[in-house]
Amino acid sequence: MKKIVGIALCLFFAITLQAQKKKASPKVKPLKVEEIGKVVFGIHAGLSLTGLLYEASERDIDSIKYTTSVKPAYQITCDYFVSNKITIGFFSSIQPFRVDISHWEFDTINPKHIDDLQAKMKRIYVGGKFLYHFKNTTKVDIYSGIRVGALFWNNKLPSTDPQFINTFNDEFPMFNRPSIGIIPIGFRVKFTPQIAANFEINASSPHLFSFGGTYTLD
């Protein structure tokens, strides 16, 4: 019995000392960083609303039969810290689309058709952006911002016949246009002062949200 009491007392004192040590060790908050003049390069991939709509496209009727395939929107970015709170930069994005045509009839006056061919499209977006950084420490960078740019399509269609192009454009509307997008929230999770993982939500083109990596150049 004495041995048991002795062991219990030893355990009690050991637990008490350990608890005191934990209380005596205050939590260390991540330090804010000085990034004025630094440049952040990024490579990202994300899903777009247009991509999701095109991916769901499929037609199987007597006159038109096809399936679609869509890749993520791939993007490169470059941001310059004007101050610890503000960056300005540019970005370029490309998203490949493919339509596998089994059968496509066109030209109602002189009926024509194509079979077992592919249409390839690329949606390209180039522009600039402004970011405001709410919190930027050695561990994480949290920001919001806006994007402004131009969106245009580059197409490689299986036929140059105007009637086919018209019917194809009716099926897959593609407009070159200016585009403005809001970035409600974005994060850089830092592994080292140079290397970080990036997640971003965007309320317009070129993507709804994206994942990627960044490298900070002093």
Backbone as numpy.savetxt, mean C-alpha at the origin, in Angstrom:
# Nx Ny Nz CAx CAy CAz Cx Cy Cz
7.90 -29.91 59.19 7.06 -28.70 59.19 7.93 -27.44 59.19
8.99 -27.44 60.01 9.89 -26.29 60.06 10.55 -26.06 58.70
10.89 -27.17 58.03 11.50 -27.04 56.71 10.54 -26.38 55.73
9.26 -26.79 55.83 8.26 -26.23 54.92 8.08 -24.74 55.18
8.01 -24.36 56.49 7.88 -22.95 56.84 9.08 -22.16 56.36
10.28 -22.75 56.53 11.49 -22.08 56.08 11.50 -21.86 54.59
11.10 -22.87 53.85 11.05 -22.75 52.38 10.03 -21.69 51.97
8.87 -21.68 52.65 7.82 -20.71 52.34 8.30 -19.29 52.59
9.04 -19.09 53.73 9.56 -17.77 54.04 10.58 -17.32 53.00
11.44 -18.25 52.58 12.44 -17.93 51.54 11.76 -17.51 50.24
10.72 -18.26 49.86 9.98 -17.92 48.64 9.32 -16.56 48.77
8.75 -16.29 49.96 8.07 -15.01 50.19 9.04 -13.85 50.03
10.23 -13.97 50.67 11.22 -12.90 50.58 11.75 -12.74 49.14
11.90 -13.88 48.44 12.39 -13.82 47.06 11.39 -13.10 46.16
10.08 -13.41 46.33 9.04 -12.77 45.52 8.95 -11.28 45.83
9.08 -10.95 47.15 9.02 -9.55 47.57 10.16 -8.75 46.98
11.38 -9.32 47.01 12.54 -8.63 46.45 12.39 -8.42 44.94
11.88 -9.46 44.29 11.69 -9.36 42.84 10.66 -8.28 42.49
9.57 -8.21 43.28 8.54 -7.20 43.05 9.10 -5.79 43.26
9.94 -5.65 44.30 10.54 -4.36 44.55 11.46 -3.94 43.41
12.20 -4.90 42.84 13.07 -4.60 41.72 12.27 -4.12 40.52
11.12 -4.78 40.27 10.28 -4.38 39.13 9.73 -2.98 39.33
9.31 -2.67 40.58 8.78 -1.34 40.87 9.87 -0.28 40.73
11.08 -0.67 41.04 12.18 0.29 41.01 12.67 0.56 39.60
12.20 -0.26 38.61 12.64 -0.10 37.23 11.57 0.63 36.43
11.64 1.94 36.30 10.61 2.69 35.57 10.66 2.37 34.08
9.50 2.50 33.44 9.42 2.26 32.01 10.13 3.38 31.26
10.89 3.01 30.26 11.63 3.99 29.47 10.84 4.30 28.20
10.43 5.54 28.07 9.69 5.94 26.88 10.64 6.08 25.69
10.18 5.66 24.48 11.02 5.86 23.29 11.34 7.34 23.09
12.55 7.62 22.72 13.00 9.00 22.55 12.53 9.56 21.21
12.22 10.85 21.19 11.91 11.52 19.93 13.19 11.61 19.10
13.02 11.63 17.79 14.18 11.64 16.91 14.28 12.96 16.15
15.46 13.30 15.78 15.74 14.50 14.99 15.98 14.05 13.55
15.01 14.32 12.66 15.12 13.83 11.29 15.09 14.95 10.25
15.26 16.17 10.65 15.26 17.28 9.69 16.37 17.06 8.67
16.01 17.17 7.40 16.99 17.00 6.33 17.20 15.57 5.88
16.56 14.61 6.55 16.71 13.21 6.16 15.72 12.84 5.06
16.07 11.82 4.28 15.23 11.34 3.18 14.84 9.90 3.45
13.55 9.60 3.30 13.03 8.25 3.53 12.57 7.66 2.20
13.22 6.57 1.77 12.84 5.85 0.55 11.96 4.65 0.95
10.95 4.37 0.13 10.05 3.26 0.45 9.66 2.45 -0.77
9.40 1.16 -0.53 8.84 0.25 -1.53 7.62 -0.41 -0.90
6.48 -0.35 -1.61 5.22 -0.80 -1.03 4.40 -1.60 -2.05
3.45 -2.36 -1.53 2.47 -3.06 -2.37 1.13 -2.97 -1.67
0.07 -2.68 -2.44 -1.24 -2.52 -1.82 -2.37 -2.93 -2.73
-3.56 -2.99 -2.16 -4.78 -3.34 -2.90 -5.56 -2.07 -3.22
-6.09 -2.00 -4.44 -6.86 -0.84 -4.86 -8.32 -1.23 -5.07
-9.21 -0.24 -5.00 -10.62 -0.51 -5.25 -10.84 -0.94 -6.69
-10.17 -0.27 -7.64 -10.28 -0.65 -9.04 -9.81 -2.09 -9.24
-8.70 -2.44 -8.58 -8.18 -3.81 -8.69 -9.17 -4.84 -8.16
-9.82 -4.52 -7.04 -10.79 -5.45 -6.47 -12.00 -5.61 -7.38
-12.45 -4.51 -7.99 -13.59 -4.57 -8.91 -13.24 -5.36 -10.17
-12.04 -5.11 -10.72 -11.63 -5.82 -11.93 -11.36 -7.30 -11.65
-10.84 -7.59 -10.46 -10.57 -8.98 -10.11 -11.86 -9.78 -10.06
-12.95 -9.12 -9.68 -14.24 -9.80 -9.58 -14.95 -9.89 -10.92
-14.39 -9.27 -11.97 -15.04 -9.25 -13.29 -14.88 -10.60 -13.99
-15.97 -11.03 -14.59 -15.95 -12.27 -15.38 -17.19 -12.26 -16.26
-17.04 -12.76 -17.46 -18.19 -12.80 -18.37 -18.20 -14.15 -19.08
-19.38 -14.74 -19.16 -19.52 -16.03 -19.84 -20.87 -16.08 -20.54
-20.96 -15.36 -21.67 -22.14 -15.41 -22.52 -21.69 -15.84 -23.92
-22.63 -16.02 -24.82 -22.28 -16.53 -26.15 -21.32 -15.60 -26.89
-21.50 -14.28 -26.74 -20.69 -13.34 -27.53 -19.39 -12.94 -26.84
-19.33 -12.99 -25.51 -18.13 -12.56 -24.77 -17.85 -13.53 -23.62
-16.62 -14.06 -23.62 -16.20 -14.94 -22.53 -14.78 -14.55 -22.11
-14.62 -14.21 -20.84 -13.29 -13.84 -20.37 -13.20 -14.00 -18.84
-11.97 -14.05 -18.35 -11.67 -13.97 -16.92 -10.59 -12.91 -16.73
-10.43 -12.44 -15.51 -9.47 -11.37 -15.24 -8.47 -11.79 -14.17
-7.33 -11.10 -14.17 -6.29 -11.29 -13.16 -5.67 -9.93 -12.84
-5.54 -9.61 -11.56 -5.03 -8.30 -11.14 -3.91 -8.47 -10.14
-2.83 -7.73 -10.35 -1.70 -7.72 -9.41 -1.88 -6.58 -8.41
-1.16 -6.59 -7.29 -1.21 -5.44 -6.37 -0.68 -4.18 -7.03
-0.98 -3.06 -6.43 -0.41 -1.77 -6.87 0.97 -1.64 -6.23
2.02 -1.70 -7.06 3.40 -1.59 -6.56 3.80 -0.11 -6.58
4.52 0.32 -5.53 4.77 1.74 -5.38 6.16 2.02 -4.81
6.80 3.08 -5.32 8.02 3.57 -4.71 7.76 5.00 -4.23
8.37 5.36 -3.10 8.14 6.68 -2.51 9.46 7.29 -2.06
9.45 8.60 -1.94 10.61 9.33 -1.43 10.09 10.54 -0.66
10.45 10.65 0.63 9.96 11.74 1.47 11.13 12.47 2.12
11.04 13.81 2.13 12.10 14.65 2.70 11.56 15.38 3.93
12.26 15.26 5.05 11.85 15.92 6.29 12.23 17.40 6.24
11.24 18.25 6.00 11.43 19.69 6.05 11.62 20.12 7.51
10.85 19.48 8.40 10.99 19.66 9.84 10.69 18.31 10.48
10.73 18.23 11.80 10.42 16.97 12.46 8.95 16.59 12.33
8.10 17.56 11.94 6.67 17.31 11.81 6.19 17.19 10.37
6.96 17.73 9.42 6.46 17.83 8.04 7.45 17.22 7.05
6.91 16.41 6.13 7.70 15.91 5.01 6.96 16.21 3.71
7.73 16.44 2.66 7.19 16.54 1.31 7.90 15.48 0.47
7.21 14.97 -0.54 7.84 13.92 -1.33 7.10 13.62 -2.61
7.52 12.55 -3.28 6.85 12.11 -4.50 6.69 10.60 -4.46
5.84 10.10 -5.34 5.61 8.66 -5.41 5.26 8.28 -6.84
5.49 7.02 -7.15 5.12 6.47 -8.45 4.58 5.06 -8.22
3.45 4.76 -8.86 2.79 3.47 -8.65 2.43 2.85 -10.00
2.48 1.53 -10.04 2.05 0.79 -11.23 1.28 -0.45 -10.79
0.15 -0.70 -11.46 -0.66 -1.87 -11.15 -1.03 -2.60 -12.44
-0.57 -3.84 -12.62 -0.87 -4.61 -13.84 -2.24 -5.30 -13.76
-2.94 -5.28 -14.88 -4.23 -5.96 -15.05 -4.12 -6.87 -16.28
-4.83 -8.00 -16.26 -4.84 -8.89 -17.43 -6.24 -9.44 -17.64
-6.65 -9.49 -18.90 -7.94 -10.08 -19.27 -7.66 -11.25 -20.20
-8.01 -12.45 -19.77 -7.85 -13.65 -20.60 -9.13 -13.87 -21.38
-9.06 -13.60 -22.68 -10.25 -13.65 -23.53 -10.37 -15.03 -24.18
-11.43 -15.72 -23.86 -11.71 -17.00 -24.54 -12.42 -16.75 -25.87
-13.36 -15.80 -25.85 -14.10 -15.49 -27.08 -14.67 -14.07 -26.94
-14.54 -13.28 -28.01 -15.06 -11.91 -27.97 -15.54 -11.53 -29.37
-16.84 -11.29 -29.52 -17.43 -10.89 -30.79 -17.66 -9.38 -30.80
-17.43 -8.75 -31.95 -17.63 -7.32 -32.07 -17.98 -6.96 -33.51
-18.38 -5.72 -33.72 -18.78 -5.19 -35.03 -20.06 -5.88 -35.51
-21.18 -5.24 -35.18 -22.48 -5.83 -35.52 -22.76 -5.84 -37.02
-22.13 -4.89 -37.77 -22.38 -4.84 -39.22 -21.61 -5.95 -39.94
-20.32 -6.03 -39.67 -19.49 -7.12 -40.22 -18.93 -7.92 -39.05
-19.67 -8.89 -38.57 -19.29 -9.62 -37.35 -17.85 -10.15 -37.40
-17.10 -9.88 -36.33 -15.74 -10.37 -36.17 -15.61 -10.93 -34.76
-14.53 -11.67 -34.57 -14.30 -12.18 -33.21 -12.82 -12.50 -33.04
-12.40 -12.54 -31.78 -11.06 -13.00 -31.42 -11.22 -14.09 -30.38
-10.27 -15.02 -30.35 -10.34 -16.16 -29.43 -8.98 -16.42 -28.81
-9.02 -16.82 -27.53 -7.82 -17.27 -26.80 -6.66 -16.27 -26.88
-6.95 -15.02 -26.56 -5.94 -13.98 -26.55 -6.01 -13.21 -25.22
-5.00 -12.39 -24.98 -4.93 -11.63 -23.73 -4.89 -10.13 -23.99
-5.53 -9.39 -23.10 -5.40 -7.94 -23.05 -4.64 -7.60 -21.77
-3.62 -6.75 -21.90 -2.82 -6.36 -20.74 -2.91 -4.86 -20.55
-3.21 -4.45 -19.32 -3.32 -3.03 -19.00 -2.45 -2.73 -17.78
-1.95 -1.51 -17.74 -1.18 -1.04 -16.59 -1.74 0.31 -16.16
-2.08 0.41 -14.89 -2.55 1.69 -14.35 -1.37 2.35 -13.64
-0.98 3.51 -14.11 0.20 4.20 -13.61 -0.22 5.49 -12.91
0.38 5.75 -11.77 0.04 6.94 -10.99 1.33 7.61 -10.53
1.48 8.88 -10.84 2.66 9.65 -10.46 2.20 10.92 -9.77
2.83 11.28 -8.67 2.41 12.50 -7.99 3.29 12.87 -6.82
2.83 13.87 -6.07 3.54 14.34 -4.89 2.67 14.17 -3.66
3.29 14.32 -2.48 2.52 14.18 -1.25 3.07 15.06 -0.14
2.19 15.35 0.80 2.52 16.16 1.98 2.10 15.35 3.20
3.00 15.15 4.15 2.71 14.37 5.35 2.95 15.19 6.61
2.05 15.02 7.57 2.23 15.62 8.90 2.44 14.49 9.91
3.55 14.53 10.65 3.94 13.45 11.56 3.53 13.81 12.99
2.53 13.07 13.51 2.04 13.34 14.86 3.05 12.90 15.92
3.64 11.75 15.68 4.55 11.17 16.67 5.69 10.49 15.91
6.92 10.86 16.26 8.07 10.27 15.59 9.16 10.02 16.63
9.28 8.74 17.01 10.26 8.35 18.01 11.22 7.32 17.42
12.09 6.78 18.27 13.03 5.76 17.81 12.33 4.45 17.49
11.05 4.32 17.90 10.32 3.07 17.68 9.24 3.16 16.59
8.57 4.30 16.52 7.44 4.41 15.59 7.27 5.83 15.08
6.77 5.93 13.84 6.43 7.21 13.22 4.98 7.11 12.78
4.12 8.02 13.28 2.69 8.02 12.95 2.37 9.31 12.21
1.68 9.21 11.07 1.46 10.39 10.24 0.13 10.33 9.49
-0.27 11.47 8.97 -1.39 11.59 8.03 -0.95 12.53 6.91
-1.74 12.62 5.83 -1.33 13.51 4.76 -2.26 13.47 3.56
-1.80 14.07 2.47 -2.56 14.08 1.21 -1.63 13.71 0.05
-2.24 13.20 -1.03 -1.53 12.89 -2.27 -2.20 13.66 -3.41
-1.41 14.17 -4.31 -1.93 14.84 -5.51 -1.13 14.36 -6.70
-1.81 13.90 -7.75 -1.07 13.41 -8.91 -1.96 13.17 -10.11
-1.40 12.43 -11.07 -2.11 12.11 -12.31 -2.10 10.60 -12.51
-3.25 10.10 -12.92 -3.42 8.67 -13.14 -3.68 8.42 -14.62
-2.95 7.49 -15.21 -3.18 7.18 -16.63 -2.93 5.70 -16.89
-3.47 5.23 -18.02 -3.42 3.81 -18.38 -2.49 3.59 -19.58
-1.81 2.45 -19.55 -1.01 1.99 -20.67 -1.53 0.61 -21.05
-2.05 0.47 -22.27 -2.75 -0.76 -22.65 -2.07 -1.48 -23.82
-2.13 -2.80 -23.77 -1.69 -3.63 -24.89 -2.84 -4.57 -25.21
-3.66 -4.19 -26.18 -4.85 -4.95 -26.52 -4.59 -5.92 -27.66
-5.33 -7.03 -27.73 -5.07 -8.05 -28.76 -5.60 -7.68 -30.14
-6.28 -6.55 -30.26 -6.78 -6.13 -31.57 -6.77 -4.61 -31.64
-6.44 -4.07 -32.82 -6.46 -2.63 -33.02 -7.74 -2.17 -33.72
-8.66 -3.09 -33.91 -9.92 -2.75 -34.57 -10.71 -1.77 -33.68
-11.12 -0.62 -34.22 -11.84 0.38 -33.41 -13.10 -0.18 -32.75
-13.79 -1.09 -33.44 -15.00 -1.67 -32.85 -14.67 -2.51 -31.61
-13.57 -3.26 -31.70 -13.17 -4.03 -30.53 -12.77 -3.11 -29.38
-11.97 -2.09 -29.70 -11.51 -1.16 -28.67 -12.69 -0.48 -27.98
-13.71 -0.10 -28.77 -14.90 0.53 -28.18 -15.63 -0.41 -27.24
-15.82 -1.65 -27.68 -16.54 -2.60 -26.82 -15.71 -2.97 -25.59
-14.40 -3.03 -25.76 -13.52 -3.35 -24.63 -13.55 -2.22 -23.61
-13.51 -0.97 -24.10 -13.56 0.17 -23.18 -14.91 0.29 -22.48
-15.97 -0.16 -23.15 -17.28 -0.19 -22.49 -17.27 -1.21 -21.35
-16.59 -2.30 -21.57 -16.53 -3.36 -20.56 -15.59 -2.99 -19.42
-14.46 -2.34 -19.77 -13.44 -1.96 -18.78 -13.13 -0.46 -18.92
-13.92 0.39 -18.29 -13.68 1.84 -18.40 -12.30 2.22 -17.85
-11.54 2.96 -18.63 -10.20 3.40 -18.23 -10.06 4.87 -18.58
-9.91 5.69 -17.55 -9.86 7.14 -17.76 -8.53 7.69 -17.23
-7.87 8.49 -18.06 -6.72 9.25 -17.59 -7.25 10.49 -16.88
-6.79 10.74 -15.66 -7.39 11.82 -14.87 -6.45 12.26 -13.75
-6.67 13.48 -13.24 -5.98 13.88 -12.02 -6.60 13.15 -10.83
-5.85 13.02 -9.76 -6.36 12.31 -8.59 -5.82 12.94 -7.31
-6.70 13.14 -6.35 -6.32 13.64 -5.03 -6.76 12.61 -4.00
-5.86 12.24 -3.11 -6.17 11.23 -2.10 -5.77 11.68 -0.71
-6.55 11.26 0.28 -6.25 11.55 1.68 -5.64 10.32 2.33
-4.58 10.51 3.12 -3.98 9.44 3.90 -4.44 9.64 5.35
-5.48 8.94 5.79 -5.97 9.14 7.16 -4.92 8.78 8.22
-4.19 7.68 7.97 -3.20 7.25 8.96 -2.14 6.38 8.29
-0.91 6.53 8.73 0.19 5.71 8.27 1.17 5.48 9.40
1.90 4.37 9.35 2.86 4.02 10.40 4.18 3.60 9.79
5.27 3.98 10.44 6.57 3.36 10.23 6.99 2.72 11.54
7.15 1.41 11.56 7.62 0.70 12.75 9.11 0.44 12.55
9.94 1.06 13.39 11.38 1.10 13.16 12.11 -0.06 13.85
12.90 -0.78 13.06 13.76 -1.84 13.60 15.15 -1.29 13.93
15.62 -0.38 13.11 16.88 0.34 13.32 16.62 1.79 12.93
17.56 2.71 13.17 17.34 4.09 12.74 17.14 4.24 11.23
17.60 3.25 10.45 17.47 3.32 8.99 16.33 2.47 8.44
16.08 1.31 9.01 15.16 0.33 8.43 13.86 0.27 9.22
12.73 0.29 8.48 11.42 0.24 9.13 10.41 -0.48 8.24
9.39 -1.04 8.87 8.23 -1.57 8.15 7.19 -0.47 8.07
6.41 -0.47 7.00 5.45 0.61 6.77 4.07 0.07 6.47
3.04 0.67 7.09 1.64 0.37 6.79 0.91 1.68 6.60
0.08 1.74 5.54 -0.59 3.01 5.23 -1.98 2.77 4.69
-2.94 3.58 5.13 -4.30 3.59 4.60 -4.45 4.82 3.72
-5.07 4.65 2.56 -5.24 5.76 1.62 -6.67 5.77 1.10
-7.30 6.94 1.11 -8.71 7.03 0.74 -8.94 7.25 -0.75
-7.95 6.93 -1.58 -8.10 7.08 -3.03 -7.00 6.27 -3.71
-6.76 6.56 -4.99 -5.69 5.87 -5.73 -4.35 6.22 -5.11
-3.31 5.37 -5.23 -3.29 4.14 -6.03 -3.71 2.90 -5.27
-4.04 3.01 -3.95 -4.41 1.83 -3.19 -5.29 2.24 -2.02
-6.01 1.26 -1.47 -6.79 1.48 -0.25 -5.89 1.38 0.97
-5.00 0.39 0.95 -3.99 0.26 2.01 -2.80 -0.48 1.44
-1.65 -0.29 2.07 -0.43 -0.91 1.56 0.49 -1.33 2.70
1.35 -2.30 2.40 2.42 -2.73 3.29 3.74 -2.56 2.56
4.80 -2.32 3.31 6.09 -2.19 2.65 7.21 -1.98 3.63
8.32 -1.49 3.11 9.50 -1.21 3.92 10.10 0.11 3.52
10.81 0.75 4.45 11.44 2.03 4.17 12.90 2.02 4.63
13.68 2.89 4.00 15.08 3.07 4.40 15.35 4.57 4.53
15.87 4.99 5.66 16.15 6.40 5.91 17.60 6.72 5.62
17.80 7.69 4.74 19.14 8.10 4.37 19.48 9.41 5.07
20.58 9.43 5.82 21.00 10.65 6.54 21.43 11.72 5.56
